[in-house]
Amino acid sequence: MTVLPDDGLTLAADFPDASHEQWQALVHGVLRRAGTDAPSAAVEDALSTLLEDGIVTRPLYTNRDAAPDPGLPGFAPFVRGSRAEGNTVGGWDVRAWHPIHDHEAVLTDLENGVTSLWLAVGAGGIPVSALDRALEDVQLDLAPVVLDAGEESEPAARELLRLYAERGIAEEAARGNLGADPLGHEARTGQPYDIAPSTGTARLCAMRHPGLRTFTVDALPYHEAGGSAAQELACSLATGVTYLRDLTAVGLDIHRACAQLEFRYAATTDQFLTIAKLRAARRLWGRVAEACGAPRAGAQLQHAVTSPVMMTRRDPWVNMLRTTVAALAAGVGGADSVTVLPFDHALGLPDAFARRIARNTSSILIEESNLARVIDPAGGSWYVERLTDDLARAAWTFFQEIEALGGQAAALRSGMVGERLAATWSAHTADLATRAEPVTGVSDFPSLAERPVVRASAPQPPSGGLPRVRRDEAFETLRTRSDAYLASTGARPRVFLAALGPAAAHSARLAFASNLFQAGGIEPVTGGDFTQSGAQHVCLCSSDDIYRAQAASTASELRAAGAEHVFLAGRPRQYPGVDTYLFAGCDAVAVLSATLDRMGVS
């Protein structure tokens, strides 16, 4: 036992240690006063949260919550990072996404903090024949290039290799990724393409271009189809194993085969889940390498991308906050490269301001927040270590199911992967509809007065395989209906909010109802007289005591004044004349959709 010197800074040393049981007893008392009478030993269960994949997060973590030894940074099992130095040397690679040929935007990014380029090449993106013009004036020995070319991966790879040779770039100086991902392309489009040419290119890169990788294991198709973190990890793991089999079949040893892969994951606003996901991904891939007899080859190269699923079309400025949290989580989680998508990504092609904010997000986190100066900042947290372990185990279980079906290709073609992702998204959809999972600026705190942000159309992404989902899609449909009604009639559909009693009694529920109706594009009208409001629907807002005294009579009076439908902001009761109750946890999407139907808003 180490005895610390008495430096006068005793802090809690003068107080007796509190036991776990004492904490449970104190929490039990609080819960009992709040109306939850759980036994002391069960208070943690009462305050726990069930996540996807059967993972439970608890309110308190201690040294009892053991997890496997994460090892040291840069060493197997690589939980704490693929490199011993982490991102402490220069921070992570700031990678910018460019979906079209925009030479000026490429150069502006590279001159202002971006350190690598991620280019969409082929159909809808930069034509393979235009790759040289897109990379004109780019120092290819300094700026790694990552291609995303779908079924045109092989011709795009040949063109980039030609550019390296033509511009005199030394073979060992070429860095980046040629972007072959047959299974990712099949997940997106439903159409496979032959992996054989890419395995030949991989052999060439392994022999002559040590800094150039051939394959991307892209988990975004599974995330964008609504998959959970564990499902995203499992699908990436199964895909990576498939590529290892193909690469070793053409003569590469396991070390060189692993060195030809880069993994891409989504980073979301659930910062701890993102941190744990990246750490779990490294542990899982390290386990695969260990099983292949080459534990030192399991240092996974990771590219994190801020989630397209979380990006909203309404109030897109909030996306800046979402991407900041996601980028922070990616950095803390140890991603080697981070792409912050511009805040207007969901609206079309980003403008110069959006690209500037995107690249500066990483710059601030690295340079001003000093986030890259610490290796594995979350390491040692009992919560993070336990969540990492739980997530790794859930992902491994699903990975084994995929392998039992014959691997990722077979699982995709059988429909099993799509069905599992759809089930996960269905549960998400229910949480979004009831606003248990709020979307700021869309389902919570929307503004009907906000001027829409308009951008030039972006190329249509590949489709035909797994769907692409968004958290805002149900409410976006409602708002689009309201916009069309506004365009055709000159006014939005309206509802009158009838406040009963003093402000102290009605203000909270008035704000709740106003927020809910605006989420569906319905304009709330407050103050004045119902008959002058231009609305045919009305919502009563007050306290339960006032409802008991006035709700029935007020509803009757409003009916007589022409109200077609009467809402009440509160839990369902048997108040005569009230048609619909609005309360926290109600299915807001269903209520709002039915309301627009009654209002004749198509």
N, C-alpha and C positions, 0 to 999 in steps of 0.2 A: 504494500500500500504506500502510495506517495504522500508525504506530508508537505503541504504547501506552506511557504513562509507566511508569517503574519504581516501582511502589508497594510492592514487597516481597512481593506475592502472586503469585508466579510459577507455582505449582502444577505443571503438566506441562511448563512451558516449559524446564525443565532436562533433559528427556528427549527423545531423538530421536523424530520422528514414526514411527509404525508404518504400514507399507504394508498394502494389502489382501492382497497375496500372503503377507506374514508371518503375517497372521491365518489365512489358509487353511492354511498349513503347520502352525501350532500346533493348529488344529482337526483337521487330518488325523492328527496324532500321537495325539490323544485318541481319535478314532474307531477308529484301528488297534488301540489297546490294548483298546478295547471290543469288538473283533471285527468291525468294519466297515472293510474295506480299500478305501475309495473313493479315487481319485486326488485330489491336492490341489485341482485345478481343479474337482472335482465335489463337494466337501464341502458346498457350499451346497445343491446338489440333494438330497443325502442328508438334510439337516436341514430341508428345506422342507416345507410343509404344503399339501396340495391342498384348497381350499375348494370350495364349490358354484360352478357356472357356469364351471368351468375356471380359476378364479382361484387363483394360487399365492402363499402368503406365505413369505418367505424369512427366514433367521435373522439377517441383517444388511442394513441399508439405509444407503447412503451417498449422496453427491452425484452418484454415477453413475446413481442411480435417478431419472432425470428425469421430471417430469410437466408437463403444460401449466401455464402461468402462471395461478394461481387468481385473479388480480386483487386488488382492494381491497374491503374490506367495504362493502356497499351499492352496488356497481357491477358491471356485467356482467363476467364470467359468473356472479356472485353465489355462487361457491363458498364464499367466506369469510363470507357472511351477506347476507340481503336488505336489511338496514338498516346504515347506516354506523356507528351507535352500538351495534349488536348488542343484547344484553340488558342492557347496563350501566345503563340507566335503569329501575330498579324490578324488574329480573329478568324472567324469562319470565312469561307469563300462566298462572296456576295454574288449570286447568280441571277441575271436578269432574263426574263422570258420575252421572246420576240416572235409573235405569231405571223408576222408578214415581213416583206422586204421593206425596211425603213432604215436606210444607211445612216441618215443623220441621227436617228434615235440610238442606234448602236454605238456610234462614236460618242454621243453625249453621255450615255451611260458609262462607258469605259473611262471617260475623262473625269467622271464625278463619283467614283467610289465603287463601281461594279468591277468585279475581278474575273468573271467568266460569263459566257453567253450560252443561252439555251434557245436553240432556233427550231421553229417548226419548218420542216422542209418537205416538199412534195405537194400533193393535192391540197389546195386551200392555203398553203403557206408560201415559203420561198421556193420557187422552182429550182430543181437541182441545177439546171443550167445557169441560174442567177446567183449561185452560192458565192462565186468569186466576186461578184459586184457587191453582194451584201457584206462581205468581209474585206472589202477594199480599205486600205489604210489601217487595218487591224493588225497589231503585232502578234502574230500567231504563236510566237515562242513565249509570249508573256500572258496572253489571254486564252485560257482553255476554252474549247468550243464543244458543246454538247448538242448532238443532233436528235431530233424527234421526227422521224420520217416515215413511220408506219411501214407499209409494204414496200416503200421505195428506199428502205434502209441501205440496201447493198449499193445501188447506184449513187446514193448520197455519200456513203462511206468512201467509195472510189473517188468521187469528186473532191472530197476533203483531203484525202491522201495525196491526190494529184496537186492540190494547192500547196500542201506542205513541201512537196518536192520542187514544184515550180518556183516557190519563193525562197528556196534555199534553207528551209528550216531543218536543223539537224534531227535525225530520226529520234534521238533520245530526248529532244526538246519538245516534241509534239505531246500535248496533254489534252485530256478531255474524254469524251465518250461518243462512239459512233452511233449509239442509240438503237441497236437492234433489240427488238422485244416482241417476238412473234406471238407469245401467249397474251401479252398485254394488248396487242393489236386485235387478236381474236376476241378478247373480252370486250373491247370497244365496239367491234364491227360484226362479230359473229363469223368472220372469214379468216381462216388460217393462211399462213404463207410459209414457204419452205425455209427451214432454219439452216439447211446445209451450206449455202454460200456464206452466211455470217460466221459459221464455225471455221470456215477456211480463212476468213478475214481475221478471226481471233487468233489463229495460229500465226499469221503474219505479224500481228501486233505483239504477240507474246515474244516473238523472236527479234523484232526490229524496232518496236515502238513501246518501250516499257512504261511510258507515262500515258498511254492511250488504251482505253478499255473499249470493248466491242459491244457488250450487252448492258442494257438497263433492265432492272427488275422493277417495273413500275406498279406500285400498289394503289395508285390514284384511281384506276378504273373501279376497284372494289370499294374504296371509300366513297367515290362519287355515285355509286349505285346504292348507297345507304348502309354500307357495311359497318360493323363495329370495329373497334381497335384490334381486338383479337382476330377477327375475320380478315382484316387487312394484313395483319402479320402472318397469319397462316397461309393465305394465298401467295404472299410474296415468298414465303419460305418454300412452298411447293413449287413455285415457278423457278426459284433459284436452284433447287435440287434438280429440276428437269434440265436446266441449262448446264449444270455440272455434268450430268450424264452425257449430254450431247458433246460437250467439250472434251471430256476424257475419252469418249469413243473415237475422236479423231486424233488422239495421240498426246493431248496435253496432260501433264501430271496435275494432281489436285491443287498444288500451290499456284501453278500458272492459270489453271482454270478459274480458281477463286479470284485471282487478280484481274480477270476479264469482266467482272460483274460490279455494277454499282446499283444500289437500292434507293428507291424513291418513295417517300412517305408523306402523308398529309399532316400538317400541324394545325391544331384548332385552338379555339379559345378555352377549351378545357385544358388549362396549362399543365396540371399535374398528370393527367392522363397522357398528354403528348410527351412529357418528359419520360414517364414510365414506358411508353410505347417504344421510344427510340432506344432506351436502355435495354428493354426486353428483346428488341429486334437484334441487337448485337449479341446478347446472350444466346438466343436461339440459333443464330447463324454460327456462332462459336461452337455450339453443340453439334451442328451438322458437320463442321470441319473436323471436330474431334472424332465423330463417328466414322469419318472418311480416313482417319489415321493421320491427319495433319492439323493438329490444334492451332499451330502458329499461323495457319492460313486463314483463320476465321475472323480476321479484323475487317469487319464490314465497312465499306465506304458508303456513307449516307448522304442523300440529298433530300432536304425537307422543303415542302412547298406549302404555303399558307392555303388553307382549305377553300376550294371553290364553292363547296356546299354551303358554307357559312356566309358567303357574300350576298348582300341584298341589293335589289334594284331600287327600292324606296329608301330615302335617307341614306344614300351610299356613303356619305361622309363618316358615318359610324363605322364603316369598314376599315377606316384608318386605325381605329382603336382595336378592332378585332385582329387585324394583321399584326399590330404591335405586340399584343399578348401572345399570339401564335408564334411570332418570330422569337420572342423572349423564351418561350418554352422550347423551341427548336434549338436555340443556343445553349440553354441550360441542359437540355437532353443530350447534347454532344454531337449534333449534326455537323458533318464536314462542310456541306454547302447549304445555303438557305436562299430560297426564292420567295420574296414578298410580292404577291400579286398586287397590282395597282388597285386602288379603292373602287375604280369604275370598271373593273374587270367584267362584272356581270352585265354591263350595259353595252359593251362593244370594244372598240379599240381605245386604249388609254390615251389621254392627252399628255403633254409634256409635264404639266404639274403633277399628275397622278404618278408618272414614272419617277419624277424627282422625289416625291414623298416615299415611294416604295423603296428606292435605294437608300434614302436617308434614314429610313427606319432601322435598317441594319447598322448603318454608320453610327447612329446615336447609341444603340445598344452596345456596340463594340467600343467606340471611342469615348463616349461621355459617361455611359453607365458602367464602364469597365467590366462588362459581363464576361468578356473573353479572358480576363486575367486569372480566373479561377478554374481549375480542372474539376469537372463533375461537381458543380455547386450544390446539387441536391443530394449527393452521396452522403450516406450516414444517417439520413432522415429515416426514422423507423417507418413512417408512412410511405415514403417514396420507395424504399427498399421492398416493403411488403407488397405495394401495388405493382411494382416491377415483377415480382415473383408470381403474383396472382395472374397477371396479364400473360406472362410467358407460359404458364401452365395451361391457361384457357386456349391460347393460340396453338400450343403443341397438340392439345387434344383434337382440335379441328384439323390441324395439319395431318395428323394420323388418319383421320377419316378420309381426307382427300387422297392420301397415299393408298389407302385400302381400296379406293375406287380405281386406282391405276395411275394416279398423278393428276396434276393440274389440268392438263388438256382433257383428260377423260371426265374430270369433275365438271369442267365448264360445259362440255358437250352433252353431258347427261342432264344438265339443268339443275344439278344439286347446288352448285355455288349460287346461281341466280335465285333459287328458292330461299336459301338461307339469308341472303342479303335482303331479299324482299320482306321476309318476316321481321328482320331487325328494323327495317325502315318503317314498316307498318306500326310497330310500337312507338317509334319516334314520331310518326305522323299524329298518333293519338295524343302524345304529350304536347306537340306543337299546337294542335287544335284546341286543347283545353288551356293552353298557355302555361302549363306546368313547365314547359321549356320556352321561356319568352324570347322573342326576337326584337331587340330594341329598335324603335323607329318603324317597325312593321306591325307586330302584334301588341307591342307595348309602346306607349308614348308616340304614336304616329302623328303626323301633322298634315292635314288635308290642304293647308295653305302653301305647303312646300312646292316650289317650282321644280318640275322634273329636270333631271340631268340627262342631256342627250349626247350621245357619242356616235361616231361613224360605225357602221356595222362591221363586226369581225367575221372572219371566215367561219363557216359552220364546222363544228368539230366532228370527228368521225362518229358514226352511229350505226345501229343495226344489231348491236350486241346488248350488253348490260345497259340499263337506263342511266340517265344522269338526273340526280335529284337536287333540290335546293330546300333549305329550311324555310324560305319565304314563299314557296310556290302556292300554297293554299290561299294565303292572304293576298298574294299578288293577283290571283284570279279574281278575287272579290273586288280589289281596287281597280282592276282593269274594267270590270263591269260598271263600276261607278264613274270612271273616266269617260266611258262611252256614253253614259246617260248624261253627263255634264256637257259633252260635246254636242249631243242632239237636242237637249232641252235648255241649256244655258244655266242649269242649277243642279246641284247634287241632291240625291235623295235625302230627306230630312227626318229627324225624330225630335219631338219636343220633350225636354227633361223637366218634369214637374217637381220642383223642390218643395217638400212639405216641412213645416216647422222652422225653427231657428237654424242658422248656419252650422252650429255645432252638431246638430242632428243630421243634417243632410249632406254636408260638404264632401265627406269621404266617399259616399256612394254616388254622389253626383259626378265626382272625378272618375270613379271606376266605370260608370256607365258611359261617360263621354269618351273615355279611352277605348272602351270596347267597341262602341259604334264606329268610331273613326277608323279602327283597324279594318273594318269592312267597307270603308269609303262612304259611310253614312254621316251626314253633317248633324251634330247635336245643336239644338237651339235652346238657349236658356234665357230666363227672364221674360217679362211681358206676359201676354195672354196666349193661350193655346190657339184660339181661333184666329189670331193674327200671325201665327208662326209659319204658315204654309205647309205644316206637317199633318199627316193623317195618323201617324203613330206617336205614342206617348209613353214615357217611362217614368214611373213614380220613384222618387229618391228620398229616403229618410231613414230614421231609426226604426227598430222593431216595435218599440213602444208606440210610436206615432202611427205605424202601419196598423197596429191592432185597433187603434181608435179611428183612423181616417181612411185607410186604404180602400175599403169597400165603397164607402160613400163617394170618395173622390173619383174612383174608377167609373162609378155610375154617372156622375156629373160630366166626366170627360166623354163618355159614350154619347150622352145626350147632346154634347157640343160637336159631335162628328168624328170622334176618335174611332178608327177602324180596328186598332190593335193596341192593347195595353200591356206594357212590360212593368215589372217591378224589380228594382235592384235589391236583391236579398235572397236568402234561402227559400225554397218552395214552401208555401203555406196554402191553406185553403181560403184565399181571399176572393169573394165573389167579384166577377168582372175583370180579374187579372188573367191574361192569356199565357204569358211567358215570364219566367223568373230568370234573372241574370245574377250569377254568383261566381265566386272564385272556384275554378274547376269545372264550370259548365263547358260544353262543347261550343266554343265561340264560333268556329267555322260553320257548324251546322246551323246555329241560331242566326248568324249573319246571312248565310246563303238563303235560308228560308225567308228572312225579312226582305232581302232584295227581290226574291220571287214575288212576294205579296205586293211589293211596291211597283212591280212591272219593270224592274231593271233587268234586262236580259244580258 
